C-alpha cells in the first residue's frame, strides 16, 4: 500500500477534506490526512499524508505557515472574506504608509478572537453552524504568533497584497478584519494563497489535475522521513533494531537529541530521542514484519 507525503496545490473551491477524499480513491488507501486546513476559497500548499505517513500529521500541524493574502479595505463581511455577506462599506482614505504603520501592532505574540465562521466547536456544535443560524457566541481570544507581516504591493486604492508568516491557529481573514478595524475603515480578505506549510513550499506542490491524471499517483509521494530531514540520521541493526521494532528502548551512545532512525536495510523505522545513552521511540513508522 502507498505510504508517504504529497504536497498538493489545493485548488479554489475545494475543501481540504475534498482533497483527502479524492486522494483516498486515487491512491487506493483509506489512511489519508492533511496538515493544516485551508478554506475553500484559499489555494496553495496542503501537505497530505498517506498510509503510515499519517502518523506524522501531529508533528506537521504544529509548524509555521506562510501566506500571500489580499487585504481589501473599506468593506466588512460576516465571514471576514469576500465570500460572505457584506455588512458595511466605507470610503477608504488610507495610504500605504498608514497601513504599514499599524502592522507592528499585529506582529509578534498577539491575541486573536476566532471568527464565527470557523470549525471551532461550542457545546458540540461548530461555530459556522451557529453563524448560519444567525447566532453569535462569545469567543475567548487565543494566543497566536505573527512572525512576519509586510505589504508586498498595492494593487488598487483598496487592495493590498500582504505576506504573512504565522503560527498554527492563525486566521488570516480575521487578521485582515482586525487591520481594517484598526484603520477605521473596515477590512476583509479578498484572496489567500498558502506558500509554505510544515516546511514544504509551493515549489514542491502538485496540482490535483496532475495527481488525478497520473498513471501511478503513488509515484508522486515523498517518503515520510522527508518531513524529518532536519534531524540527524542514525542507522542501527542487530539487537538494537529488534528492540526498536518491538517498541523497546535500546542502548545508543552519543550526544542527546532527536534522530531519524533507520534499519539495516535502510528502512525508516522511527523518530527517536536519545537521552543518557538510551534511545526511545517518539513515533514509529516501520511496516509490521510478517
ABEGO torsion letter per residue (X at the ends): XBBEBBBBBBBBGBBAAAAAAAAAAAAGBABBBBBEBBBAABBEBBBBBBEAAAAAAAAAAABBBBBBBBBBBGBBBAAGBAABBBABBBBBABBAAAAAAAAAAABEBBBBBBBABBABBBGGBBAAAAAAAGBBBBBBBBBBBBABBBBABBABAABBBBBBBBBBGBBAAAAAAAAAAAAGAEBBBABBBBABBGGBBAAABBBAAAAAABABAAAABBBAAAAAAABBBBBBBEAAAAAAAAGBBBBBBEBBEBBBBBBAAGBBABBBBBBGGBBBBABBABBBBX
